[in-house]
Amino acid sequence: MERQNITLSLPKELIRKVKIIATKRDTSLSNLIRQALEEIVRKEEGYEIAMKRHLEILREGFDFRLKGKIPWTRGDLYER
């Protein structure tokens, strides 16, 4: 994968804390940020895929094997 440098402006205290986390995980600050961004992208793409799949299911409808006939009436469902 081709790489590109970017410039970020972050609060110094946040950078200090993230550097400590990166050191504890034996990785670089760049690698830690890359992993976090990849996770965000994975979640977003997964959500989009799931949403499209569920919308397609709703468009197709559900087969309750009733063959177009409903064997009950509203009164059966709501005994009054």
Secondary structure as UniProt FT lines:
FT   HELIX           12..24
FT   TURN            25..26
FT   HELIX           29..60
FT   TURN            67..68
FT   HELIX           74..77
//
